[in-house]
Amino acid sequence: MHGYINRLIENKIRKALARSPAVAILGPRQCGKSTTARQFLTGDVPAVYLDLQDRVDRRKLSEPELFFDQHRDKLICLDEIQQLPEFFSVLRSEIDKERRPGRFLILGSASRDLIRQSTESLAGRIAYIDLTPFLIKEVKEVSPWADLWLRGGFPESLLADSDQASFDWRLDFIRTFMERDIPNLGFAIPVPVIERLWLLIAHYHGQTVNFSKMAAAADISIPTLKKYLAVLEQTYMIRMLRPCSENFKKRLIKSPKIFIRDSGILHALLDIETYDDLLANPTAGASWEGFAVENIIALYDRWQPSFLRTSNGAEIDLVLERSGRRHVFECKLSKAPKPSRGFHELVDQLQPESARVIAPVDEPFEITKGIVVCSPNHLDRP
């Protein structure tokens, strides 16, 4: 299965390396960055791979100029680059000495140092690829979408032998992320605080954020809350979906909506272990919305996502915009979904290229002219 999935993005990596001296693959821990890179490097590309979490591999870069001279004709892959954030200035110098495409493949979990250093030091020299956990389009031939929704897209969770094993893996992931990964990425957040905050976010999943209410519930200040939410956003754990900036005569809600990006992590936080438990849970609809939103946004690469809600409650769950073009989506956990009158009114005002209701249906169908019901599995890249 890993081979099947990774072949789907191999072209993306190859194209980026063909135009840029350095390519960075960024994504959350355990999402498959190293597996993807290793499979790519087993192809016809002469390459050398270093895992910077390994002390021996790090020592090979103690004299980087000598190492680069030795492997100048190869693609150099540096995994866990956030372990050496100061190394970006060395990379910039080396790239400027010989500025040709396809010199470095850089892997890393998002961090302040990784993003800041690469932006400052490698501007104009680096291309970025965001690697998410598995998406429904990637696994539709080998895994039911219901398993992906329940277990989430992290490979070890989705491919576990049982729901119990998957659930246990996610609980371990959450604990490790809080106790080890966040400190290793350079963020100082007390474990009890981040644990309390993550549980709060799970219960807020799919809702607009009331910062003062959430800060009070987490027993932290509003500035501290916003700082911690930014950390979780930078590490790909949550999505803050911004409100649409479209000018309407009606008043719009201006607070962002918050989602835990991986549905499996959300379900572990909410103690949802089986598919039957999920369907019986009051948060099932919000969970489906987050699951659909993540799959759609990943499919519509480089489109600007937002949501639209008026003060009287009319709403579009997801608006995607790019270069004057627009697509809109409503998410309904129903085999026979019925969008609200407010959704129809907003679609009439926005006049998007397409309007779709994302629901767990077997086949797409049109409910009214211009509005199609389909599952995330039926969507194609625009």
Buried (B, 14 or more C-beta within 10 A) or exposed (E): BEEEBBEEBEEBBBEBBEEBBBBBBBBBBBBBBBBBBBBBBEEEBEBBBBBBEEEEBBEBBEEBEEBBEEBEEBBBBBBBBBBBBEBBEBBBEBBEEEEEEBBBBBBBBBBBBBBEBBEEBBEEBBBBBBBBBBBBBBBBEEBEBEBBBBBBBBBBBBBBEEBEBBBBBBBEBBEEBBEEBBEBBEBEBEEEBBBBBBBBBBEBBBBBBEBEEBBEBBEBEEEBBBEBBBBBBBBBBBBBBBBBEBEEEEEBBEBBBBBBBBBBBBBBBBEBBEBEBBEEBEBBBBBBBBBBBBBBBBBBEEBBBBBBBBEEEBBBBBBBBEEEEBBBBBBBBEEEBEBEEBBBEBBEBBEBEBBBBBBBBEEBEEBEEBBBBBBBBBBEEE
